[in-house]
Amino acid sequence: MDTQNHTEQAHPIPQEAFDWYDEYAHGFISRREFLERLSTLTVVGFSVTALTAALTPNYALAEQVSFNDPDIRPRYVTFDSPKGHGECGGYLVLPAGLEARAPAVLVVHENRGLNPYIEDVARRLAKAGFVAFAPDALYPLGGYPGNDDEGRAMQRGMDRGKLEEDFIAAAGFLKAHEASSGRLGAVGFCFGGYIVNMLAAVMPGELDAAVPFYGTPAAEALRANVRGPLMLHFGGLDKRVNDTWPAYEQVLRANGADYVAYVYEDVNHGFHNDSTGRYAPDEAELAWSRTVDFFTQHLA
């Protein structure tokens, strides 16, 4: 596993605050306990309001490619998921002026629905020449509600098995889309990283390149199916996810899987998300350039 050193000056927010936010965002502690823990940091010069503002997303910061960019054609579409929630939907973005079919990439959101950051990731891929599709797990409930706390609560209350079937159906929809060349990649973040690992296990003959960002592996019973190609990105400070990697890597080696993994030192879970204080610009750009090159190599 290659290591990328964090070159930026250390963020002034104490590491404990990032760790507690991760626990809160993944349902291990309540919002009340999260705020109570943050209040203990006020003695070192931080207000709870300032810390909360730095840790929670500001999606106005997360637009690298405008939805009005002339190089892309975005729209919302629906697809069928007969084993999941029936009718599902998402954000489809095509390169403008597409004259022939292009390789396609599924973009899988975190545990809170299709937020503006993930839509922007889809636009970045389309601008790079891929057909990009970002499903919204919350579509059956009316879609992403506009804030992450409510989105997390909605997604947490959904049937996990049906959710997974929805993403399997989304991958099939995208692979067969009239604009797709039939070559399929997938990239996901956090919960989406888990979904990408799951897709690599349940559809190894159909998924041509998989890139999970700080995602946990699929269920143990499925891991023996994974063959790759797979590129995995990890934040060096993300102990919760990183603790799952050694056992997963053993299975990948036993499978003879085609994979590469990168650890970016001194950055947190969610370091690619440019809407929060966890964002690490240099590491995010390096991981993204590696991802686009990986898709270009394997989906051409």
N, C-alpha and C positions, 0 to 999 in steps of 0.2 A: 504494500500500500504506500503510494507516494504521499509526501507531506508538503503542504504549502504553508509557509510562515506568514503570520499576520504582520503586515508592514506598517499599518496605521498606528498612531498613538492610541494607547488604551482608552476605551470609552470611560468617561467619568462615573457612569452609573455602576454601583457595586455589583459584582457577579451574583450575589445572592438574589438581587432583584430579578435578574434574567432567569435564574433557576426557578424562583417562585412563580414568575409569569408562565413558564413552561408547564409547571404543575397545574396552575389554574386553567390554562388554555386547553389542557388535555384531561380536565375533569378530576384531577387527583385532590384538589382542594377547592373550597367554595370561594366565591368572590369576596365574601366577608373575611375569610381567613387570609386571602391574598392581601387585601387592604390592611388588615391588622398587622401582617408581617411587614408590609412596606412602611407602616408607621414607626417601626423600630429603627428605621434608617434615618429618621429626621434628626437624630442626635449628631449625625455626621454631615449635616448641611443640606439635606434633601427634603422637600415637602412631598407629601403623598400625591398632591395634585400634579406636581412636576414629574414625578416618577411615572405615574399612571399615563400621563400624556406622552412620555417618551417611549413607553413600552407598548401601548396600544396603537393600532394602525391609523395612519393619516393617509387615506387613499389619494388625496390630492397630490401627494408626492410620488405616486406609483405609476405615472403615465410617461413611459419612454416613447411610445408610438401612439399618436392621436388616432381616435376612431375615425377622424376625417382625413387621415393620411391618404394621399392619392395613390400610393402603391399597394393598397389593400382594399378588399371588398368584404366587410363584416356583415353578418346578419344572424338572427336567432332562428333556430330550426327545431323541429321535433323529430323523434325517432321512436320505434317500437321496442319495448323490453318485455316480452311475454312472460319471462321467468322472474321478472322483477316487479316494477311498479306500473307496468302497462305503457302508457304514453310518457315519455321523458323528453327533456329538451336541453339545449345548450347553445353555445356561441361558436358559429362557424366563420372562419376568416380565410378567404382565398387571396392569393396574390392577384393584383389587378392585371388585366390584360393576359390572363392565363390562356394560352392557345393550345396547350397539350396537357395531358394529365401529369400531375406532380406527386412526389412522395408526400405522405400524410403523417401528421403527428398528433396523437391524443394528448391533451393537457389536463392533468387531474389536480383539482384543488385540494386545499387543506380540509380540516374537519368543521368547516363553517359555511359551505356552499360557494357558489361562483361569485367571488368578490372582484372588485375592480383590478386588483393586482394580477389575478389569474387571467382575466380578460386581456390585460396588457401583455402578458407572456404569450398568449395566443397570437396577438398582433405582431409581436416581435418575430415569431416563427414565420408568419405569413410574409412579412417584409423580407425575410431571408429566403423566401421561395418555396415554403412548404404550405400544404393545405393543413390548417390547424383547426382542431375542434376541441372545445372545452365544455364538457357536460356539466350540468348543475344538478347535483344530487337532491337538491331541495325543490326541484321543479314540481314534483307531485304535491308539494305543500304550498305551492304558489311562488316558489323561487327564492333566491337569496333576499333576505328581508331588508337589507340596507345597513345592518350593523352586525358585527361579529358575535357579540354575546348572544343575541337572539338566534343567529344562524347556528351557532354551536349547540344551543339547546334543541333546536329543531332537528339537526342532524343526529344528535345523540339519541333522540326518541324514535328514530327510524329503524326498521328491521335490517340488521347488518347483512344478512344473506341476500335480501332483495337489493340492497345497495350495490353489493358486489356484482350481482347479475346485471344491474343497470349499466355498470361500467364495462362489463364484458360485451353487452349489447351495443354500447356506444363504440367500442373498438371495431366490432363487426360492421356497424353502420358506416364508420369512417373508411374502413378498408375497401368497402364496396361502393363508396360514393363515386358518382360520375366524374368528379374532378380528380379522384385519386388514382395514382398509378398502380395501386395494389400493394405497394411497399409501405409498411406501417411501423411507426415508432411510437413511443409513449414516454412522457416525462411527467413526474408528479412530485409534490412537495408535502412533507409531513404525512398526514393521512394519505395524500396522493402518492407519496413515495411507497407506502405500503401497498396501495392498489397496483402500482406499476410492478412491484415484486410479485404480487398475486397474479397479474396478467402474464408475466413471464413464466409462471408455473402452470397456469391452466390453458394457455394457448401458445406453447413454445414454437409450434410450426407455423403460426400465423403472425406473431409479433417479431419483427425483424431487428429491432433495436430498442432497448429499455434503459431509461435513465431515472432512477429514483434519487431524489434529494432527501437526505436524512429521513429515510423510511425504514420501518421494521420489515422483516421478511414475512413471506407467506406462512401459513400453517405448516407445521413440521411435516405432515403427511403429504404435502404438495411439493416440498422443496426439491425432491429428487428429480422432478421433471424439468428443472431450470437448466437451460443450455446456453442462454445468451444469444447474441452479444448483449452485454450488460455493462453500464458505466454507473458507478455508485459514488455519491458525494456525501461527505460527513463533516459536520462542524466539530472541531477538536474539543470544545467544552460541552458537547451534547452527550453527557454520560448515559442518559436513559436509552437513547437509540444506539449509541456506540457499543453498549454492553451486549447487544444482540448480534453484533457483527462477527465475532470470532466463530461462533457455532455455525452461522450461515456461510461464512467463507469456507469452513471445512467441508460443508456439503457441496458447494460450488466446485471445489477442488476435486472431490470424489466424483462429481458428475463429469469432469473434464470440460466444465463450462468456459466459455469465452467471456472473460470479465476483466475489468480494471476498476480499482477503487482509489479514491483520493480523500485524504483527511486535510482540512484546512485549519491549521493550528490557531488557537486563541480566538476562535469565533464561535458563536452560539448556534443552536438550533434555529432555523429560520433566517440564516445569514443572507440568503438570496433575496428575501422580501424587502424591497426598498421603501416600504411604507412605515417601518418601525425602527426603534433604536437598536435592534439586533442586526440591522443591515451592515454588511462589511463590503464596501464598494469594490476594493481590489480583488478580494476572494470571489465575490459574486460574479464579477466580469470574467475572471479566469475560468471559473466553473462553467459559466454560460458559453464562453467561446469553445471550451472543450466539448460541451454538449452539442452545439451546432456542428462542429467538425465531425463528431461521432455520427450524428444523423446523416450528414452529407456523405460520409464514407459508407455507411451500411444501407442507406435507403436509395442511393443513386440507381 
